[in-house]
């Protein structure tokens, strides 16, 4: 998941560099049933495309 977020941030041209000791809030799929399974499928699909 961190890889996906890092890639997304890397492609965004309008983002400032991260600052040390600053808190950055990330949305998480807490209580979003089925989200974890969908994420795993997307990651497996991306891994298979790289083979």
N, CA, C and O atoms as CSV, one atom per row, in Angstrom:
chain,resi,resn,atom,element,x,y,z
A,1,UNK,N,N,0.831,-1.185,0.000
A,1,UNK,CA,C,0.000,0.000,0.000
A,1,UNK,C,C,0.875,1.248,0.000
A,1,UNK,O,O,0.577,2.222,-0.692
A,2,UNK,N,N,1.943,1.217,0.769
A,2,UNK,CA,C,2.836,2.375,0.783
A,2,UNK,C,C,3.440,2.618,-0.590
A,2,UNK,O,O,3.634,3.765,-0.993
A,3,UNK,N,N,3.740,1.539,-1.310
A,3,UNK,CA,C,4.292,1.684,-2.656
A,3,UNK,C,C,3.307,2.428,-3.551
A,3,UNK,O,O,3.697,3.315,-4.310
A,4,UNK,N,N,2.042,2.067,-3.462
A,4,UNK,CA,C,1.017,2.718,-4.287
A,4,UNK,C,C,0.913,4.204,-3.940
A,4,UNK,O,O,0.857,5.053,-4.830
A,5,UNK,N,N,0.888,4.511,-2.641
A,5,UNK,CA,C,0.804,5.914,-2.220
A,5,UNK,C,C,2.034,6.699,-2.660
A,5,UNK,O,O,1.917,7.839,-3.109
A,6,UNK,N,N,3.207,6.095,-2.535
A,6,UNK,CA,C,4.439,6.778,-2.940
A,6,UNK,C,C,4.446,7.046,-4.438
A,6,UNK,O,O,4.855,8.120,-4.878
A,7,UNK,N,N,3.994,6.070,-5.225
A,7,UNK,CA,C,3.937,6.272,-6.671
A,7,UNK,C,C,2.956,7.377,-7.027
A,7,UNK,O,O,3.213,8.174,-7.930
A,8,UNK,N,N,1.837,7.427,-6.322
A,8,UNK,CA,C,0.838,8.460,-6.576
A,8,UNK,C,C,1.397,9.841,-6.236
A,8,UNK,O,O,1.185,10.798,-6.980
A,9,UNK,N,N,2.103,9.942,-5.125
A,9,UNK,CA,C,2.698,11.216,-4.737
A,9,UNK,C,C,3.799,11.627,-5.707
A,9,UNK,O,O,3.981,12.813,-5.985
A,10,UNK,N,N,4.532,10.638,-6.220
A,10,UNK,CA,C,5.634,10.914,-7.121
A,10,UNK,C,C,5.152,11.514,-8.437
A,10,UNK,O,O,5.867,12.302,-9.055
A,11,UNK,N,N,3.940,11.147,-8.875
A,11,UNK,CA,C,3.425,11.645,-10.148
A,11,UNK,C,C,2.710,12.988,-10.007
A,11,UNK,O,O,2.437,13.650,-11.008
A,12,UNK,N,N,2.409,13.388,-8.790
A,12,UNK,CA,C,1.711,14.652,-8.566
A,12,UNK,C,C,2.724,15.792,-8.600
A,12,UNK,O,O,3.652,15.824,-7.792
A,13,UNK,N,N,2.555,16.714,-9.518
A,13,UNK,CA,C,3.518,17.800,-9.696
A,13,UNK,C,C,3.325,18.935,-8.695
A,13,UNK,O,O,4.243,19.727,-8.484
A,14,UNK,N,N,2.169,19.028,-8.084
A,14,UNK,CA,C,1.856,20.165,-7.220
A,14,UNK,C,C,1.911,19.795,-5.740
A,14,UNK,O,O,1.035,20.189,-4.970
A,15,UNK,N,N,2.911,19.057,-5.345
A,15,UNK,CA,C,3.008,18.660,-3.945
A,15,UNK,C,C,4.304,19.194,-3.359
A,15,UNK,O,O,5.360,19.139,-3.989
A,16,UNK,N,N,4.207,19.697,-2.174
A,16,UNK,CA,C,5.393,20.202,-1.485
A,16,UNK,C,C,6.152,19.029,-0.879
A,16,UNK,O,O,5.570,17.971,-0.640
A,17,UNK,N,N,7.434,19.206,-0.630
A,17,UNK,CA,C,8.180,18.130,0.029
A,17,UNK,C,C,7.661,17.899,1.454
A,17,UNK,O,O,7.160,18.817,2.104
A,18,UNK,N,N,7.792,16.672,1.918
A,18,UNK,CA,C,7.360,16.350,3.275
A,18,UNK,C,C,8.293,17.035,4.271
A,18,UNK,O,O,9.492,17.166,4.025
A,19,UNK,N,N,7.735,17.463,5.379
A,19,UNK,CA,C,8.511,18.171,6.394
A,19,UNK,C,C,8.694,17.280,7.611
A,19,UNK,O,O,7.761,16.587,8.019
A,20,UNK,N,N,9.899,17.290,8.200
A,20,UNK,CA,C,10.119,16.457,9.385
A,20,UNK,C,C,9.278,16.918,10.569
A,20,UNK,O,O,9.019,18.110,10.733
A,21,UNK,N,N,8.856,15.964,11.389
A,21,UNK,CA,C,8.090,16.193,12.620
A,21,UNK,C,C,6.701,16.761,12.379
A,21,UNK,O,O,6.050,17.199,13.328
A,22,UNK,N,N,6.234,16.765,11.150
A,22,UNK,CA,C,4.886,17.220,10.849
A,22,UNK,C,C,3.998,15.986,10.714
A,22,UNK,O,O,4.447,14.957,10.208
A,23,UNK,N,N,2.766,16.072,11.152
A,23,UNK,CA,C,1.834,14.952,11.083
A,23,UNK,C,C,1.079,15.022,9.760
A,23,UNK,O,O,0.508,16.053,9.405
A,24,UNK,N,N,1.091,13.908,9.045
A,24,UNK,CA,C,0.357,13.796,7.794
A,24,UNK,C,C,-0.709,12.720,7.978
A,24,UNK,O,O,-0.387,11.576,8.301
A,25,UNK,N,N,-1.946,13.070,7.778
A,25,UNK,CA,C,-3.046,12.138,7.950
A,25,UNK,C,C,-3.331,11.439,6.624
A,25,UNK,O,O,-3.452,12.080,5.580
A,26,UNK,N,N,-3.437,10.116,6.685
A,26,UNK,CA,C,-3.739,9.320,5.506
A,26,UNK,C,C,-5.077,8.636,5.708
A,26,UNK,O,O,-5.328,8.071,6.773
A,27,UNK,N,N,-5.933,8.678,4.710
A,27,UNK,CA,C,-7.199,7.956,4.839
A,27,UNK,C,C,-6.925,6.453,4.836
A,27,UNK,O,O,-6.077,5.971,4.085
A,28,UNK,N,N,-7.637,5.728,5.669
A,28,UNK,CA,C,-7.475,4.279,5.741
A,28,UNK,C,C,-8.834,3.628,5.531
A,28,UNK,O,O,-9.868,4.247,5.785
A,29,UNK,N,N,-8.836,2.396,5.072
A,29,UNK,CA,C,-10.115,1.712,4.821
A,29,UNK,C,C,-10.695,1.069,6.076
A,29,UNK,O,O,-11.179,-0.060,6.009
A,30,UNK,N,N,-10.662,1.749,7.210
A,30,UNK,CA,C,-11.176,1.204,8.457
A,30,UNK,C,C,-12.692,1.096,8.378
A,30,UNK,O,O,-13.377,2.067,8.057
A,31,UNK,N,N,-13.199,-0.067,8.666
A,31,UNK,CA,C,-14.636,-0.376,8.606
A,31,UNK,C,C,-15.204,-0.231,7.193
A,31,UNK,O,O,-16.408,-0.038,7.023
A,32,UNK,N,N,-14.354,-0.321,6.198
A,32,UNK,CA,C,-14.811,-0.319,4.815
A,32,UNK,C,C,-14.703,-1.756,4.321
A,32,UNK,O,O,-13.722,-2.134,3.680
A,33,UNK,N,N,-15.705,-2.535,4.623
A,33,UNK,CA,C,-15.674,-3.962,4.347
A,33,UNK,C,C,-15.523,-4.232,2.858
A,33,UNK,O,O,-16.211,-3.632,2.032
A,34,UNK,N,N,-14.623,-5.132,2.530
A,34,UNK,CA,C,-14.360,-5.483,1.139
A,34,UNK,C,C,-13.221,-4.689,0.532
A,34,UNK,O,O,-12.694,-5.070,-0.513
A,35,UNK,N,N,-12.834,-3.603,1.158
A,35,UNK,CA,C,-11.773,-2.767,0.614
A,35,UNK,C,C,-10.438,-3.497,0.614
A,35,UNK,O,O,-9.677,-3.399,-0.348
A,36,UNK,N,N,-10.150,-4.223,1.678
A,36,UNK,CA,C,-8.886,-4.959,1.757
A,36,UNK,C,C,-8.773,-6.001,0.661
A,36,UNK,O,O,-7.717,-6.153,0.047
A,37,UNK,N,N,-9.860,-6.719,0.416
A,37,UNK,CA,C,-9.855,-7.730,-0.637
A,37,UNK,C,C,-9.651,-7.097,-2.005
A,37,UNK,O,O,-8.897,-7.620,-2.825
A,38,UNK,N,N,-10.313,-5.983,-2.256
A,38,UNK,CA,C,-10.162,-5.274,-3.522
A,38,UNK,C,C,-8.733,-4.782,-3.702
A,38,UNK,O,O,-8.183,-4.860,-4.801
A,39,UNK,N,N,-8.136,-4.280,-2.639
A,39,UNK,CA,C,-6.755,-3.812,-2.691
A,39,UNK,C,C,-5.804,-4.965,-2.996
A,39,UNK,O,O,-4.894,-4.820,-3.812
A,40,UNK,N,N,-6.010,-6.105,-2.345
A,40,UNK,CA,C,-5.165,-7.276,-2.598
A,40,UNK,C,C,-5.284,-7.724,-4.059
A,40,UNK,O,O,-4.281,-8.071,-4.683
A,41,UNK,N,N,-6.493,-7.718,-4.599
A,41,UNK,CA,C,-6.688,-8.098,-6.001
A,41,UNK,C,C,-5.971,-7.130,-6.933
A,41,UNK,O,O,-5.360,-7.552,-7.915
A,42,UNK,N,N,-6.040,-5.847,-6.637
A,42,UNK,CA,C,-5.368,-4.843,-7.464
A,42,UNK,C,C,-3.855,-5.016,-7.409
A,42,UNK,O,O,-3.171,-4.876,-8.423
A,43,UNK,N,N,-3.337,-5.320,-6.226
A,43,UNK,CA,C,-1.896,-5.511,-6.087
A,43,UNK,C,C,-1.443,-6.774,-6.820
A,43,UNK,O,O,-0.394,-6.769,-7.463
A,44,UNK,N,N,-2.221,-7.854,-6.730
A,44,UNK,CA,C,-1.882,-9.081,-7.443
A,44,UNK,C,C,-1.941,-8.864,-8.950
A,44,UNK,O,O,-1.098,-9.372,-9.688
A,45,UNK,N,N,-2.930,-8.115,-9.401
A,45,UNK,CA,C,-3.056,-7.815,-10.821
A,45,UNK,C,C,-1.857,-7.005,-11.308
A,45,UNK,O,O,-1.320,-7.269,-12.384
A,46,UNK,N,N,-1.441,-6.025,-10.518
A,46,UNK,CA,C,-0.287,-5.207,-10.896
A,46,UNK,C,C,0.990,-6.049,-10.910
A,46,UNK,O,O,1.844,-5.870,-11.778
A,47,UNK,N,N,1.120,-6.969,-9.946
A,47,UNK,CA,C,2.295,-7.842,-9.925
A,47,UNK,C,C,2.311,-8.765,-11.134
A,47,UNK,O,O,3.376,-9.024,-11.695
A,48,UNK,N,N,1.162,-9.262,-11.543
A,48,UNK,CA,C,1.086,-10.164,-12.695
A,48,UNK,C,C,1.408,-9.436,-13.996
A,48,UNK,O,O,1.968,-10.033,-14.916
A,49,UNK,N,N,1.059,-8.158,-14.083
A,49,UNK,CA,C,1.361,-7.388,-15.292
A,49,UNK,C,C,2.859,-7.154,-15.422
A,49,UNK,O,O,3.369,-7.010,-16.533
A,50,UNK,N,N,3.562,-7.114,-14.306
A,50,UNK,CA,C,5.008,-6.890,-14.329
A,50,UNK,C,C,5.801,-8.128,-14.701
A,50,UNK,O,O,6.999,-8.030,-14.965
A,51,UNK,N,N,5.155,-9.307,-14.728
A,51,UNK,CA,C,5.871,-10.554,-15.062
A,51,UNK,C,C,6.110,-10.699,-16.527
A,51,UNK,O,O,6.697,-11.690,-16.961
